[in-house]
Structures are given as C-alpha cells and as structure tokens.
Amino acid sequence: MSDPIFKKIEVVGTSTKSFSEAAANAVTKAAETVRNISWFEVVEQRGNVMEGMIQQYQVTVQIGFRLE
C-alpha cells in the first residue's frame, strides 16, 4: 500500500507553566502507548484560575498517527 492511512485521537495535556508545555506533555504521554505519531493540532486552550492567578494551562490536542 503506497498511500498511508491515519487515525486521530484527542487528548488534553496540562502544565503549570505554559500552553506550549501542556501541548508537549500531551504528545509525549501519548507517544508512550501510540506508535507512528505524525502530527498534532491544538484545537482548544483553556486554564484553571484560582484567586486571580493562573494555576494550570490546559490544551486539547488531536494527534494523528499512521496505521500499520
């Protein structure tokens, strides 16, 4: 088969430092159990606020991987 086929999953990454780190955490964790990851797409960003301060950054990412 010459044309690859992909599947997408959606995960939420978190970080206490930044949206960027939250996205990286999501991809890193997914890579522990998902093979052939090819790309990711940020579809939502949000955060948790407590007493006027950001406590946690949250990023929803869709991760695409090639099916074997």
N, CA and C atoms as an extended XYZ file, in Angstrom:
204
Properties=species:S:1:pos:R:3:atomname:S:1:resname:S:1:resid:I:1 pbc="F F F"
N         0.845       -1.171        0.000 N   MET     1
C         0.000        0.000        0.000 CA  MET     1
C         0.892        1.236        0.000 C   MET     1
N         0.748        2.105       -0.972 N   SER     2
C         1.633        3.262       -1.076 CA  SER     2
C         1.094        4.511       -0.382 C   SER     2
N        -0.209        4.628       -0.237 N   ASP     3
C        -0.784        5.816        0.404 CA  ASP     3
C        -1.114        5.510        1.862 C   ASP     3
N        -0.505        6.224        2.806 N   PRO     4
C        -0.743        5.938        4.228 CA  PRO     4
C        -2.152        6.342        4.664 C   PRO     4
N        -2.628        5.662        5.687 N   ILE     5
C        -3.915        5.958        6.311 CA  ILE     5
C        -3.626        6.370        7.748 C   ILE     5
N        -4.328        7.399        8.224 N   PHE     6
C        -4.095        7.935        9.552 CA  PHE     6
C        -5.347        7.837       10.420 C   PHE     6
N        -5.135        7.818       11.706 N   LYS     7
C        -6.204        7.885       12.689 CA  LYS     7
C        -5.899        9.046       13.613 C   LYS     7
N        -6.952        9.691       14.164 N   LYS     8
C        -6.764       10.791       15.103 CA  LYS     8
C        -7.342       10.421       16.463 C   LYS     8
N        -6.635       10.830       17.501 N   ILE     9
C        -7.157       10.725       18.856 CA  ILE     9
C        -7.127       12.128       19.456 C   ILE     9
N        -7.904       12.331       20.499 N   GLU    10
C        -7.920       13.628       21.161 CA  GLU    10
C        -7.544       13.445       22.617 C   GLU    10
N        -6.580       14.236       23.071 N   VAL    11
C        -6.137       14.179       24.463 CA  VAL    11
C        -6.005       15.599       25.001 C   VAL    11
N        -6.011       15.721       26.318 N   VAL    12
C        -5.835       17.017       26.968 CA  VAL    12
C        -4.545       16.975       27.778 C   VAL    12
N        -3.631       17.868       27.453 N   GLY    13
C        -2.391       17.998       28.199 CA  GLY    13
C        -2.496       19.149       29.175 C   GLY    13
N        -1.761       19.062       30.263 N   THR    14
C        -1.774       20.120       31.268 CA  THR    14
C        -0.352       20.516       31.644 C   THR    14
N        -0.243       21.729       32.177 N   SER    15
C         1.043       22.237       32.658 CA  SER    15
C         0.780       23.379       33.630 C   SER    15
N         1.674       23.563       34.570 N   THR    16
C         1.592       24.719       35.452 CA  THR    16
C         2.405       25.890       34.897 C   THR    16
N         3.094       25.675       33.752 N   LYS    17
C         3.986       26.708       33.211 CA  LYS    17
C         3.467       27.418       31.967 C   LYS    17
N         2.925       26.649       30.959 N   SER    18
C         2.541       27.295       29.701 CA  SER    18
C         1.655       26.389       28.851 C   SER    18
N         0.987       27.019       27.871 N   PHE    19
C         0.202       26.258       26.906 CA  PHE    19
C         1.126       25.368       26.076 C   PHE    19
N         2.286       25.905       25.722 N   SER    20
C         3.244       25.143       24.922 CA  SER    20
C         3.681       23.871       25.642 C   SER    20
N         3.989       23.992       26.910 N   GLU    21
C         4.397       22.814       27.671 CA  GLU    21
C         3.236       21.834       27.833 C   GLU    21
N         2.027       22.334       27.967 N   ALA    22
C         0.862       21.461       28.072 CA  ALA    22
C         0.693       20.621       26.799 C   ALA    22
N         0.883       21.257       25.636 N   ALA    23
C         0.791       20.521       24.367 CA  ALA    23
C         1.907       19.483       24.267 C   ALA    23
N         3.113       19.862       24.647 N   ALA    24
C         4.242       18.926       24.610 CA  ALA    24
C         4.004       17.752       25.552 C   ALA    24
N         3.450       18.017       26.720 N   ASN    25
C         3.151       16.939       27.667 CA  ASN    25
C         2.135       15.962       27.093 C   ASN    25
N         1.130       16.485       26.389 N   ALA    26
C         0.110       15.620       25.780 CA  ALA    26
C         0.727       14.693       24.736 C   ALA    26
N         1.553       15.250       23.865 N   VAL    27
C         2.176       14.446       22.808 CA  VAL    27
C         3.157       13.439       23.396 C   VAL    27
N         3.952       13.867       24.363 N   THR    28
C         4.924       12.970       24.994 CA  THR    28
C         4.235       11.789       25.665 C   THR    28
N         3.161       12.064       26.391 N   LYS    29
C         2.441       10.987       27.081 CA  LYS    29
C         1.784       10.045       26.075 C   LYS    29
N         1.175       10.587       25.027 N   ALA    30
C         0.538        9.743       24.006 CA  ALA    30
C         1.569        8.840       23.330 C   ALA    30
N         2.764        9.364       23.124 N   ALA    31
C         3.819        8.593       22.448 CA  ALA    31
C         4.277        7.382       23.253 C   ALA    31
N         3.932        7.342       24.530 N   GLU    32
C         4.291        6.172       25.343 CA  GLU    32
C         3.498        4.932       24.930 C   GLU    32
N         2.306        5.125       24.369 N   THR    33
C         1.458        3.979       24.016 CA  THR    33
C         0.986        3.976       22.566 C   THR    33
N         1.206        5.057       21.834 N   VAL    34
C         0.755        5.148       20.437 CA  VAL    34
C         1.980        5.178       19.534 C   VAL    34
N         1.991        4.282       18.549 N   ARG    35
C         3.111        4.241       17.598 CA  ARG    35
C         2.809        5.117       16.382 C   ARG    35
N         3.844        5.502       15.684 N   ASN    36
C         3.757        6.180       14.390 CA  ASN    36
C         3.070        7.544       14.443 C   ASN    36
N         3.248        8.290       15.540 N   ILE    37
C         2.668        9.637       15.607 CA  ILE    37
C         3.323       10.506       14.540 C   ILE    37
N         2.489       11.204       13.771 N   SER    38
C         2.989       12.025       12.673 CA  SER    38
C         2.772       13.512       12.875 C   SER    38
N         1.711       13.896       13.572 N   TRP    39
C         1.389       15.314       13.721 CA  TRP    39
C         0.451       15.530       14.896 C   TRP    39
N         0.314       16.792       15.280 N   PHE    40
C        -0.686       17.162       16.283 CA  PHE    40
C        -1.284       18.514       15.899 C   PHE    40
N        -2.479       18.759       16.408 N   GLU    41
C        -3.177       20.009       16.138 CA  GLU    41
C        -3.830       20.485       17.437 C   GLU    41
N        -3.542       21.706       17.840 N   VAL    42
C        -4.182       22.274       19.031 CA  VAL    42
C        -5.588       22.718       18.633 C   VAL    42
N        -6.594       22.184       19.324 N   VAL    43
C        -7.977       22.536       18.989 CA  VAL    43
C        -8.650       23.387       20.056 C   VAL    43
N        -8.051       23.458       21.246 N   GLU    44
C        -8.646       24.258       22.309 CA  GLU    44
C        -7.591       24.571       23.372 C   GLU    44
N        -7.668       25.763       23.907 N   GLN    45
C        -6.804       26.155       25.021 CA  GLN    45
C        -7.684       26.720       26.123 C   GLN    45
N        -7.383       26.370       27.340 N   ARG    46
C        -8.113       26.910       28.486 CA  ARG    46
C        -7.216       26.795       29.707 C   ARG    46
N        -7.667       27.312       30.806 N   GLY    47
C        -6.859       27.224       32.008 CA  GLY    47
C        -7.703       27.275       33.254 C   GLY    47
N        -7.065       26.949       34.352 N   ASN    48
C        -7.698       26.978       35.665 CA  ASN    48
C        -7.165       28.199       36.414 C   ASN    48
N        -8.098       29.004       36.956 N   VAL    49
C        -7.714       30.211       37.680 CA  VAL    49
C        -8.183       30.088       39.125 C   VAL    49
N        -7.298       30.433       40.049 N   MET    50
C        -7.653       30.417       41.465 CA  MET    50
C        -7.155       31.715       42.089 C   MET    50
N        -8.045       32.426       42.740 N   GLU    51
C        -7.719       33.697       43.390 CA  GLU    51
C        -7.027       34.669       42.440 C   GLU    51
N        -7.506       34.702       41.195 N   GLY    52
C        -6.982       35.635       40.210 CA  GLY    52
C        -5.662       35.256       39.577 C   GLY    52
N        -5.152       34.076       39.886 N   MET    53
C        -3.861       33.625       39.343 CA  MET    53
C        -4.062       32.350       38.536 C   MET    53
N        -3.340       32.247       37.431 N   ILE    54
C        -3.406       31.031       36.622 CA  ILE    54
C        -2.738       29.901       37.391 C   ILE    54
N        -3.471       28.813       37.567 N   GLN    55
C        -2.963       27.646       38.277 CA  GLN    55
C        -2.532       26.532       37.322 C   GLN    55
N        -3.233       26.437       36.185 N   GLN    56
C        -2.943       25.340       35.263 CA  GLN    56
C        -3.361       25.725       33.849 C   GLN    56
N        -2.503       25.413       32.886 N   TYR    57
C        -2.806       25.572       31.469 CA  TYR    57
C        -3.285       24.219       30.949 C   TYR    57
N        -4.331       24.238       30.138 N   GLN    58
C        -4.885       23.006       29.584 CA  GLN    58
C        -5.017       23.166       28.071 C   GLN    58
N        -4.571       22.170       27.324 N   VAL    59
C        -4.608       22.212       25.869 CA  VAL    59
C        -5.197       20.908       25.347 C   VAL    59
N        -6.250       21.027       24.548 N   THR    60
C        -6.807       19.857       23.864 CA  THR    60
C        -6.102       19.739       22.523 C   THR    60
N        -5.523       18.573       22.266 N   VAL    61
C        -4.829       18.341       21.000 CA  VAL    61
C        -5.380       17.099       20.322 C   VAL    61
N        -5.460       17.172       19.008 N   GLN    62
C        -5.737       15.989       18.207 CA  GLN    62
C        -4.385       15.502       17.715 C   GLN    62
N        -4.155       14.223       17.874 N   ILE    63
C        -2.882       13.624       17.488 CA  ILE    63
C        -3.155       12.624       16.372 C   ILE    63
N        -2.424       12.789       15.273 N   GLY    64
C        -2.577       11.897       14.127 CA  GLY    64
C        -1.440       10.892       14.074 C   GLY    64
N        -1.815        9.632       13.804 N   PHE    65
C        -0.793        8.605       13.660 CA  PHE    65
C        -1.124        7.692       12.504 C   PHE    65
N        -0.065        7.190       11.893 N   ARG    66
C        -0.212        6.323       10.716 CA  ARG    66
C        -0.566        4.912       11.146 C   ARG    66
N        -1.606        4.365       10.519 N   LEU    67
C        -1.989        2.990       10.814 CA  LEU    67
C        -1.035        2.030       10.097 C   LEU    67
N        -0.733        0.932       10.748 N   GLU    68
C         0.183       -0.063       10.157 CA  GLU    68
C        -0.563       -0.980        9.209 C   GLU    68
